Amino acid sequence: MRRNIEPAFPKQVGEKAIKAAPGSVIASPSAQDPDYFFHWVRDSALVMDAVVRLYGSYADPDLERVIESFIDFSARLQRAPVGAGLGEVRFNVDGSPDTLPWSRPQFDGPALRALTLLRYQAVRRTPLPAAREQVLRDVVRRDLDFVVLHWNEPCFDVWESYTGVYYYTRAVQAGALLAAAPVVRAWGDVARASRYEQVAQRLLDALDAHWRTPAGAAARAGAADGFLAYSIGDLRDVNGVPATRPGGGLDAGVVMAAVHAGRASGRHALDDPRLLATAARLEALFEERFPINREDRHGPGTAIGRHEGDQYYGGNPFVFLTAAFAEFHYRLAASLPSRPSLVVTPESRAFWARVLATTPAAPAAVPQAGSAAAPPGGPAVVPPGGSAAAPPSGRAGSPAAPPSGPATAVPSSKVPGAGGATGVPSSRVPGAGAATGAPSSKVPGAAAGSGVPTGSAPGMVASPGGSAIAGAATTQGPAPGTDLLLAPGARERLRLALVQRGDETLAAILHYLPDDARLAEQFDKETGAPRSAMDLTWSYASVITAALARAEALALR
């Protein structure tokens, strides 16, 4: 990942060499088929979020310099003379405008960038110098003032296919405004903070309209078959022609939105029953659609793609989507200590049935000294095959190792943070030791596409640790109304089950790593081999943030 931040190698365009400016982040070194050698506003914000989280654990001077260069570069881009304004999607790595035709505008980038800078301010152990603080505040205000002005307008989405109204865009916008409001109020800007809160509530209200039935109609509250649709309303392609997205609205971008928005509780936060219902349906979909999931070569975890009918580079699992699903489970686990209760609803029942079908092994210990991730000076959580300051090594284009033998055949050095900051994930993760024999959450006999395992013992769903969860009176999971945290020890058992479920999901990435441990955008749905752009910076960042979320979940009691 570090190699793609302020890359030392230029992009060659004819006879011109475009050199990277300080603070720039390339989406990938790939300059053709596909050409990702650009600074995407969205991608760079998510990559720098990983850097900020690492900095919060290690306070490394190089990370601090990179973050502050990114802030300066962002301030420069905000003033760039481009037609889309702050809705501009990407720039050349020297900061000059990208004049190629592309899917413009996109409105998620400013919100994500503001979230990253707010997190940087929060994790610093000392205040920023006054001049640097002012630059950060100005960038955040400009980004979020833009959100306030344009939140209700259609735009292109994270997949850059059609203009429309999108769950992902609106969810991260709401998350950014809600995170910023108390901070901006503390800066003394009470009126602006109030505007941010007002628009955030309007965004949450608008997101409620995404709750749909499989037939596409608005779903009633408590509908067990509902899901949060990725888009609603009319769509148009890049030429303005009316279009229809494949997949019927069920899209993994919805779950990824909750992870990136960073809200643990409330409407459209991690614990929203509608979001849990959507996650269960997506897992069931890709378990059925992708051969590598059906054949269970990497264990019970699910490799996650975008949506039904995806054709981009063959329509495969994406590294950053699969990592986002792992992080989703880790962050739910990390939220349990502060929750007074966690009540099952008809919408969330299928999700909890899947989680509670997992019997966790004891995870590796997380060092307690210093940060939640590691003691100061300890080994950093790093992208596979690299270090916090060095690029991934090895030959380009290595094929994925053929699946053979047990999951532990993959060396533990390929596990981000193995033996170091985050601890090695459970026995389902390559390199973590012998298999435990824990039952798979893909229970035989599950109804296709339902997300509900049906092969549990009659009358009960076993809880982690072997005892039953109170109220789990059917094979379809705990009954609606059940408080999953009520029974003695239930909170800890559920925390470990969620971590285990995240570990199983992350293993779907780690199992197919090539020998040089480089991450592409996608991995083949049949063989696990890398597909699309190699060394996708977002892929590395997503594994890092998932590993750090895992460390946090295990450090909390």
C-alpha positions as CSV (number, residue, x, y, z in Angstrom):
1,M,0.0,0.0,0.0
2,R,2.7,2.4,1.0
3,R,4.3,2.1,-2.5
4,N,1.1,3.5,-4.1
5,I,1.1,6.6,-1.8
6,E,3.2,9.3,-3.4
7,P,4.6,6.7,-5.8
8,A,8.2,7.1,-6.8
9,F,7.4,5.8,-10.3
10,P,5.7,8.2,-12.9
11,K,2.8,7.4,-15.2
12,Q,4.1,7.5,-18.8
13,V,1.6,9.1,-21.2
14,G,3.2,9.1,-24.6
15,E,6.5,11.0,-24.2
16,K,5.2,12.7,-21.0
17,A,6.0,11.4,-17.6
18,I,3.4,12.4,-15.0
19,K,5.1,12.5,-11.6
20,A,3.2,12.1,-8.3
21,A,2.7,15.1,-6.1
22,P,3.2,14.8,-2.3
23,G,0.0,13.5,-0.7
24,S,-1.3,11.8,-3.9
25,V,-2.5,8.2,-3.9
26,I,-2.8,6.1,-7.0
27,A,-5.7,3.6,-7.1
28,S,-3.3,1.1,-8.7
29,P,0.0,1.1,-10.7
30,S,-2.0,-0.4,-13.5
31,A,-2.0,2.1,-16.4
32,Q,-3.9,0.0,-18.9
33,D,-6.6,-2.6,-18.9
34,P,-7.7,-1.1,-16.6
35,D,-6.0,2.3,-16.3
36,Y,-6.3,3.1,-12.5
37,F,-3.2,5.3,-12.4
38,F,-5.2,8.3,-11.0
39,H,-5.8,9.9,-7.7
40,W,-9.5,9.0,-7.0
41,V,-11.0,11.2,-4.3
42,R,-13.0,8.3,-2.9
43,D,-10.2,5.7,-3.0
44,S,-7.6,8.1,-1.6
45,A,-9.8,9.0,1.3
46,L,-10.3,5.3,2.2
47,V,-6.6,4.5,1.8
48,M,-5.7,7.4,4.0
49,D,-8.3,6.3,6.5
50,A,-6.2,3.1,6.9
51,V,-3.1,5.2,7.3
52,V,-4.8,7.4,9.9
53,R,-5.8,4.3,11.9
54,L,-2.3,2.9,11.7
55,Y,-1.0,6.3,12.9
56,G,-3.4,6.2,15.8
57,S,-1.8,2.9,16.9
58,Y,1.9,3.7,16.2
59,A,2.3,7.5,15.8
60,D,4.9,6.8,13.1
61,P,6.6,10.1,11.8
62,D,6.4,8.9,8.2
63,L,2.7,8.2,8.5
64,E,2.2,11.7,10.0
65,R,4.1,13.3,7.1
66,V,2.0,11.4,4.6
67,I,-1.3,12.3,6.2
68,E,-0.4,16.0,6.3
69,S,0.8,16.0,2.7
70,F,-2.6,14.4,1.8
71,I,-4.4,17.3,3.6
72,D,-2.4,19.9,1.7
73,F,-3.0,18.0,-1.6
74,S,-6.7,17.8,-0.8
75,A,-6.8,21.6,-0.2
76,R,-5.2,22.1,-3.6
77,L,-7.6,19.8,-5.4
78,Q,-10.6,21.5,-3.8
79,R,-9.6,24.7,-5.6
80,A,-8.9,23.0,-9.0
81,P,-10.8,24.5,-12.0
82,V,-12.9,21.5,-12.8
83,G,-16.5,21.4,-14.1
84,A,-17.8,19.0,-11.4
85,G,-16.4,21.1,-8.6
86,L,-16.0,19.0,-5.4
87,G,-17.9,16.3,-7.2
88,E,-14.9,15.6,-9.4
89,V,-14.0,11.9,-9.3
90,R,-10.3,11.8,-10.0
91,F,-7.2,13.8,-10.8
92,N,-3.8,13.0,-12.4
93,V,-1.3,12.2,-9.7
94,D,0.5,15.6,-10.2
95,G,-2.8,17.3,-9.2
96,S,-3.7,18.4,-12.7
97,P,-7.4,17.9,-13.9
98,D,-8.2,14.6,-15.5
99,T,-9.7,15.6,-18.9
100,L,-10.7,12.1,-20.0
101,P,-14.4,11.2,-20.3
102,W,-15.5,9.6,-17.0
103,S,-18.6,9.1,-14.8
104,R,-19.1,12.6,-13.3
105,P,-20.1,13.8,-10.8
106,Q,-19.7,11.6,-7.7
107,F,-20.7,12.8,-4.3
108,D,-19.3,10.2,-1.9
109,G,-15.6,11.4,-2.0
110,P,-16.0,14.7,-0.1
111,A,-17.9,12.9,2.8
112,L,-15.3,10.2,3.0
113,R,-12.4,12.6,2.9
114,A,-14.0,14.7,5.8
115,L,-14.4,11.5,7.8
116,T,-10.7,10.6,7.4
117,L,-9.6,14.1,8.4
118,L,-11.9,14.2,11.4
119,R,-10.5,10.8,12.5
120,Y,-6.9,12.1,12.2
121,Q,-7.7,15.1,14.4
122,A,-9.2,12.7,17.0
123,V,-6.4,10.1,17.1
124,R,-3.6,12.7,17.4
125,R,-1.8,12.6,20.8
126,T,-0.9,16.2,20.5
127,P,-2.8,19.1,19.0
128,L,-1.9,20.2,15.4
129,P,0.0,23.4,15.0
130,A,-2.4,26.3,14.5
131,A,-1.7,26.8,10.8
132,R,-2.0,23.1,10.0
133,E,-5.2,22.9,12.1
134,Q,-6.7,25.7,10.0
135,V,-6.0,23.9,6.8
136,L,-7.7,20.7,8.1
137,R,-10.7,22.6,9.2
138,D,-11.1,24.4,5.9
139,V,-10.9,21.2,3.9
140,V,-13.5,19.5,6.2
141,R,-15.9,22.5,6.0
142,R,-15.6,22.8,2.2
143,D,-16.3,19.1,1.8
144,L,-19.3,19.0,4.1
145,D,-20.7,22.3,2.9
146,F,-20.7,20.7,-0.6
147,V,-22.6,17.7,0.8
148,V,-25.2,20.0,2.4
149,L,-25.7,21.7,-1.0
150,H,-25.9,18.6,-3.2
151,W,-27.0,15.7,-1.0
152,N,-30.4,15.5,-2.7
153,E,-29.1,15.4,-6.3
154,P,-28.5,12.3,-8.4
155,C,-24.9,11.4,-9.1
156,F,-22.8,8.4,-10.2
157,D,-22.2,5.8,-7.6
158,V,-19.2,4.0,-6.2
159,W,-19.3,1.5,-9.2
160,E,-19.4,4.5,-11.6
161,S,-22.0,3.0,-13.9
162,Y,-25.2,5.0,-13.7
163,T,-26.5,8.3,-12.3
164,G,-29.2,7.9,-9.7
165,V,-29.9,8.0,-5.9
166,Y,-27.6,5.6,-4.1
167,Y,-27.6,4.1,-0.6
168,Y,-23.8,4.1,-0.4
169,T,-23.4,7.8,-1.2
170,R,-26.2,8.9,1.2
171,A,-25.1,6.7,4.0
172,V,-21.5,8.0,4.1
173,Q,-22.8,11.6,3.7
174,A,-25.0,11.1,6.8
175,G,-22.1,9.5,8.7
176,A,-19.8,12.4,7.9
177,L,-22.3,15.1,8.8
178,L,-23.1,13.4,12.1
179,A,-19.4,12.9,13.0
180,A,-18.6,16.5,12.1
181,A,-21.5,18.3,13.9
182,P,-20.1,18.1,17.5
183,V,-16.6,18.8,16.3
184,V,-17.6,21.9,14.2
185,R,-19.7,23.0,17.2
186,A,-16.6,22.8,19.4
187,W,-14.8,24.9,16.8
188,G,-17.3,27.6,17.6
189,D,-19.4,27.3,14.4
190,V,-22.8,26.5,16.0
191,A,-24.9,27.4,13.0
192,R,-22.9,25.2,10.6
193,A,-23.1,22.3,13.1
194,S,-26.9,22.6,13.3
195,R,-27.1,22.6,9.4
196,Y,-25.0,19.4,9.3
197,E,-27.3,17.7,11.9
198,Q,-30.5,18.8,10.0
199,V,-29.3,17.5,6.7
200,A,-28.0,14.3,8.3
201,Q,-31.5,13.6,9.6
202,R,-33.0,14.3,6.2
203,L,-30.5,11.8,4.7
204,L,-31.4,9.1,7.2
205,D,-35.1,9.7,6.4
206,A,-34.3,9.4,2.7
207,L,-32.4,6.2,3.3
208,D,-35.5,4.6,4.9
209,A,-37.1,4.6,1.5
210,H,-34.5,2.0,0.3
211,W,-36.1,-0.7,2.4
212,R,-37.6,-3.0,-0.3
213,T,-39.1,-6.4,-0.9
214,P,-37.6,-8.8,-3.4
215,A,-40.3,-7.7,-5.9
216,G,-39.0,-4.1,-5.6
217,A,-41.9,-2.6,-3.7
218,A,-41.5,-0.7,-0.5
219,A,-41.2,-3.2,2.4
220,R,-43.2,-2.9,5.5
221,A,-41.5,-2.5,8.9
222,G,-40.6,-6.0,10.3
223,A,-40.6,-7.6,6.8
224,A,-38.4,-10.7,7.2
225,D,-37.8,-10.8,3.4
226,G,-36.9,-7.2,3.0
227,F,-33.5,-5.7,2.1
228,L,-32.0,-2.2,1.7
229,A,-31.8,-1.5,-2.0
230,Y,-28.6,0.0,-3.4
231,S,-30.5,2.5,-5.6
232,I,-34.0,3.8,-5.9
233,G,-35.7,5.8,-8.7
234,D,-34.6,6.3,-12.2
235,L,-31.1,5.5,-13.5
236,R,-29.3,6.8,-16.5
237,D,-26.0,5.7,-18.2
238,V,-23.1,7.9,-19.1
239,N,-25.0,9.1,-22.2
240,G,-28.1,10.0,-20.2
241,V,-30.1,7.1,-21.5
242,P,-32.5,5.4,-19.1
243,A,-31.0,2.2,-17.7
244,T,-31.7,-0.7,-15.4
245,R,-29.1,-2.1,-13.0
246,P,-28.7,-5.8,-12.8
247,G,-29.2,-7.5,-9.5
248,G,-32.6,-6.1,-8.5
249,G,-31.1,-3.6,-6.0
250,L,-29.3,-6.2,-3.8
251,D,-25.7,-4.9,-3.7
252,A,-22.8,-5.3,-1.3
253,G,-22.2,-1.6,-1.5
254,V,-25.0,-1.2,1.2
255,V,-23.0,-3.2,3.8
256,M,-19.8,-1.5,2.8
257,A,-21.5,1.9,3.4
258,A,-22.2,1.1,7.0
259,V,-18.6,0.2,7.6
260,H,-17.3,3.4,5.9
261,A,-19.9,5.6,7.6
262,G,-18.5,4.5,10.9
263,R,-21.7,4.5,13.0
264,A,-22.1,1.7,15.5
265,S,-25.7,2.2,16.5
266,G,-28.9,3.8,15.2
267,R,-30.8,4.1,11.9
268,H,-28.6,2.8,9.0
269,A,-25.8,2.0,11.4
270,L,-24.1,-1.3,11.9
271,D,-26.8,-2.7,14.1
272,D,-29.8,-1.6,12.0
273,P,-31.9,-4.8,11.6
274,R,-32.5,-3.9,8.0
275,L,-28.8,-3.8,7.3
276,L,-28.3,-7.1,9.0
277,A,-31.1,-8.6,6.8
278,T,-29.3,-7.2,3.7
279,A,-26.0,-8.7,4.8
280,A,-27.5,-12.2,5.3
281,R,-29.2,-12.1,1.9
282,L,-25.9,-11.0,0.2
283,E,-23.9,-13.8,1.8
284,A,-26.5,-16.3,0.8
285,L,-26.5,-15.0,-2.8
286,F,-22.8,-15.3,-3.2
287,E,-22.6,-18.6,-1.5
288,E,-24.9,-19.9,-4.3
289,R,-23.4,-17.9,-7.2
290,F,-19.6,-18.2,-6.8
291,P,-18.1,-21.7,-7.3
292,I,-15.2,-21.0,-4.8
293,N,-17.9,-20.5,-2.2
294,R,-19.9,-23.5,-3.1
295,E,-16.9,-25.8,-3.1
296,D,-15.9,-24.5,0.4
297,R,-12.2,-24.6,-0.4
298,H,-11.3,-21.7,1.8
299,G,-13.5,-22.7,4.7
300,P,-17.0,-21.5,5.6
301,G,-16.4,-17.8,5.0
302,T,-18.0,-16.1,2.0
303,A,-16.2,-14.3,-0.8
304,I,-18.3,-11.3,-1.7
305,G,-19.0,-9.7,-5.0
306,R,-20.9,-6.6,-6.0
307,H,-24.3,-7.8,-7.1
308,E,-26.2,-10.4,-9.2
309,G,-25.4,-10.1,-12.9
310,D,-22.1,-8.2,-12.5
311,Q,-20.1,-8.5,-15.7
312,Y,-17.1,-6.3,-14.9
313,Y,-14.0,-8.5,-15.5
314,G,-16.3,-11.5,-15.3
315,G,-18.2,-10.6,-12.2
316,N,-15.9,-11.9,-9.4
317,P,-15.5,-11.5,-5.6
318,F,-13.8,-8.2,-4.7
319,V,-11.1,-8.0,-2.2
320,F,-12.3,-4.8,-0.5
321,L,-15.9,-6.0,-0.4
322,T,-15.0,-9.3,1.2
323,A,-12.8,-7.4,3.7
324,A,-15.6,-5.0,4.4
325,F,-17.9,-7.9,5.3
326,A,-15.2,-9.2,7.7
327,E,-14.8,-5.7,9.2
328,F,-18.6,-5.4,9.5
329,H,-18.6,-8.4,11.9
330,Y,-15.5,-7.2,13.8
331,R,-17.0,-3.8,14.4
332,L,-20.3,-5.3,15.6
333,A,-18.2,-7.4,18.0
334,A,-16.3,-4.3,19.2
335,S,-19.6,-2.5,19.9
336,L,-21.0,-5.2,22.2
337,P,-19.4,-4.1,25.5
338,S,-21.2,-0.7,25.4
339,R,-24.6,-2.1,24.4
340,P,-27.3,-2.5,27.1
341,S,-29.2,-5.0,24.9
342,L,-29.4,-6.5,21.5
343,V,-32.8,-7.6,20.5
344,V,-33.6,-9.9,17.6
345,T,-36.2,-8.6,15.1
346,P,-37.9,-10.4,12.2
347,E,-35.5,-8.5,9.9
348,S,-32.3,-9.5,11.7
349,R,-33.2,-13.0,12.6
350,A,-31.5,-14.6,9.5
351,F,-28.3,-12.7,10.2
352,W,-28.1,-13.8,13.8
353,A,-28.9,-17.4,12.7
354,R,-25.8,-17.4,10.6
355,V,-23.6,-15.9,13.3
356,L,-24.8,-18.3,16.0
357,A,-24.2,-21.3,13.7
358,T,-20.5,-20.6,14.2
359,T,-18.7,-22.2,17.2
360,P,-15.6,-20.1,17.7
361,A,-12.1,-21.3,18.7
362,A,-10.3,-19.1,21.1
363,P,-8.8,-16.3,19.0
364,A,-5.1,-15.3,19.3
365,A,-4.4,-12.9,22.1
366,V,-4.1,-9.3,21.3
367,P,-1.3,-7.4,23.1
368,Q,-2.8,-5.2,25.7
369,A,0.1,-2.7,26.3
370,G,0.0,0.5,24.3
371,S,-2.7,0.7,21.8
372,A,-5.5,-1.7,21.1
373,A,-3.6,-2.9,18.1
374,A,-0.1,-3.4,19.5
375,P,2.4,-2.1,22.1
376,P,4.4,0.9,21.0
377,G,7.3,-0.2,18.9
378,G,5.6,-3.5,18.1
379,P,5.2,-4.9,14.6
380,A,2.8,-2.9,12.5
381,V,-0.3,-4.2,10.8
382,V,0.9,-4.2,7.2
383,P,-0.4,-5.0,3.8
384,P,0.4,-8.6,2.7
385,G,3.9,-8.9,1.5
386,G,5.1,-5.5,2.6
387,S,6.0,-3.3,5.5
388,A,4.5,-0.1,6.7
389,A,7.2,1.7,4.9
390,A,8.0,-0.6,2.0
391,P,6.1,-1.9,-1.0
392,P,4.9,-5.4,-1.5
393,S,7.7,-7.5,-2.9
394,G,7.8,-10.4,-5.4
395,R,7.1,-11.0,-9.1
396,A,4.2,-9.4,-10.9
397,G,1.3,-11.4,-12.1
398,S,1.8,-14.5,-10.0
399,P,-1.1,-16.9,-10.3
400,A,-3.0,-17.9,-7.2
401,A,-1.8,-21.1,-5.6
402,P,-4.0,-24.0,-6.5
403,P,-6.2,-25.1,-3.6
404,S,-4.7,-28.2,-2.0
405,G,-4.5,-29.5,1.5
406,P,-6.0,-27.9,4.6
407,A,-6.5,-24.2,5.0
408,T,-3.3,-24.0,7.0
409,A,-1.2,-24.6,4.0
410,V,-0.9,-20.9,3.4
411,P,2.0,-19.5,5.4
412,S,1.2,-17.2,8.3
413,S,3.4,-14.5,6.9
414,K,0.6,-13.8,4.4
415,V,-1.8,-12.9,7.3
416,P,-1.8,-9.1,7.9
417,G,-0.2,-8.7,11.4
418,A,0.3,-12.4,12.0
419,G,2.4,-12.9,15.0
420,G,2.4,-9.2,15.7
421,A,0.0,-6.3,16.0
422,T,-3.4,-8.0,15.6
423,G,-2.6,-11.6,16.4
424,V,-3.3,-14.4,13.9
425,P,-6.9,-14.9,13.2
426,S,-8.6,-18.2,14.1
427,S,-8.0,-21.7,12.8
428,R,-10.1,-20.9,9.7
429,V,-7.5,-18.4,8.7
430,P,-4.5,-19.7,6.7
431,G,-1.4,-20.0,8.9
432,A,-3.3,-20.0,12.2
433,G,-2.9,-23.6,13.2
434,A,-4.9,-26.8,12.9
435,A,-8.6,-26.7,12.1
436,T,-10.9,-26.8,15.1
437,G,-13.7,-28.7,13.5
438,A,-16.1,-25.9,14.2
439,P,-19.3,-26.4,12.2
440,S,-19.6,-24.3,9.1
441,S,-22.2,-21.5,9.1
442,K,-23.1,-22.7,5.6
443,V,-25.4,-25.3,7.2
444,P,-26.5,-28.1,4.8
445,G,-30.1,-27.7,3.8
446,A,-30.2,-23.9,4.0
447,A,-32.8,-22.5,1.7
448,A,-31.1,-21.1,-1.4
449,G,-30.9,-17.3,-1.2
450,S,-32.7,-17.1,2.2
451,G,-29.7,-16.6,4.4
452,V,-31.3,-18.8,7.0
453,P,-29.5,-22.0,8.0
454,T,-31.8,-24.9,8.5
455,G,-29.6,-27.7,9.6
456,S,-29.3,-26.9,13.3
457,A,-30.3,-29.2,16.0
458,P,-34.1,-29.4,16.3
459,G,-35.6,-26.7,18.5
460,M,-32.4,-24.8,19.3
461,V,-29.6,-22.7,17.8
462,A,-26.4,-23.4,19.6
463,S,-24.7,-20.4,21.0
464,P,-20.9,-20.1,21.0
465,G,-19.5,-22.2,23.8
466,G,-22.1,-24.8,23.6
467,S,-25.0,-23.4,25.5
468,A,-28.3,-22.2,24.0
469,I,-29.2,-18.6,23.4
470,A,-32.4,-17.9,25.4
471,G,-35.4,-17.7,23.1
472,A,-33.8,-19.5,20.2
473,A,-36.8,-21.8,19.8
474,T,-36.6,-22.7,16.1
475,T,-34.0,-23.8,13.6
476,Q,-34.3,-20.5,11.8
477,G,-32.5,-18.7,14.6
478,P,-33.4,-16.9,17.8
479,A,-37.0,-15.9,18.0
480,P,-37.9,-12.2,17.5
481,G,-37.8,-10.4,20.8
482,T,-34.8,-12.4,22.1
483,D,-32.2,-10.3,23.8
484,L,-28.9,-11.9,22.7
485,L,-27.0,-10.2,25.6
486,L,-29.3,-11.2,28.4
487,A,-28.1,-14.7,29.5
488,P,-25.0,-15.0,31.7
489,G,-21.9,-15.0,29.5
490,A,-23.9,-14.4,26.3
491,R,-22.2,-11.1,25.5
492,E,-18.8,-12.7,25.5
493,R,-19.9,-15.7,23.5
494,L,-21.6,-13.5,20.9
495,R,-18.5,-11.3,20.7
496,L,-16.3,-14.3,19.9
497,A,-18.8,-15.7,17.4
498,L,-18.8,-12.4,15.5
499,V,-15.0,-12.4,15.5
500,Q,-15.0,-15.9,14.2
501,R,-17.4,-15.0,11.5
502,G,-15.2,-12.1,10.5
503,D,-12.1,-14.4,10.5
504,E,-13.9,-16.9,8.2
505,T,-14.7,-14.1,5.8
506,L,-11.2,-12.8,5.8
507,A,-9.9,-16.3,5.1
508,A,-11.7,-16.2,1.8
509,I,-9.2,-13.6,0.7
510,L,-6.1,-15.0,2.4
511,H,-6.5,-18.5,1.1
512,Y,-6.1,-17.4,-2.5
513,L,-3.1,-15.0,-2.1
514,P,-0.5,-15.7,-4.7
515,D,3.1,-16.4,-3.5
516,D,4.1,-12.8,-3.7
517,A,1.0,-11.9,-1.6
518,R,-0.1,-9.1,-3.9
519,L,-3.7,-8.0,-3.8
520,A,-5.7,-7.3,-7.0
521,E,-9.1,-5.7,-7.2
522,Q,-10.9,-9.0,-7.6
523,F,-10.2,-12.7,-7.3
524,D,-11.6,-15.3,-9.8
525,K,-14.9,-16.8,-8.8
526,E,-13.8,-20.2,-10.0
527,T,-10.0,-20.4,-9.3
528,G,-9.3,-17.5,-6.8
529,A,-6.6,-16.1,-9.2
530,P,-6.2,-12.3,-9.2
531,R,-8.4,-10.4,-11.6
532,S,-8.6,-6.8,-12.8
533,A,-6.0,-4.3,-11.6
534,M,-3.1,-5.6,-9.6
535,D,-1.9,-3.9,-6.4
536,L,-5.2,-2.1,-5.8
537,T,-4.4,0.3,-3.0
538,W,-8.0,0.1,-1.7
539,S,-7.7,-3.7,-1.4
540,Y,-4.6,-3.4,0.8
541,A,-6.3,-0.6,2.9
542,S,-9.4,-2.7,3.4
543,V,-7.5,-5.7,4.8
544,I,-5.6,-3.4,7.1
545,T,-8.7,-1.7,8.5
546,A,-10.3,-5.1,8.9
547,A,-7.3,-6.4,10.9
548,L,-7.3,-3.3,13.1
549,A,-11.0,-3.7,13.7
550,R,-10.4,-7.3,14.7
551,A,-7.7,-6.2,17.2
552,E,-10.1,-3.7,18.7
553,A,-12.9,-6.3,19.0
554,L,-10.5,-8.7,20.8
555,A,-9.0,-6.1,23.1
556,L,-12.4,-5.0,24.5
557,R,-14.1,-6.9,27.3
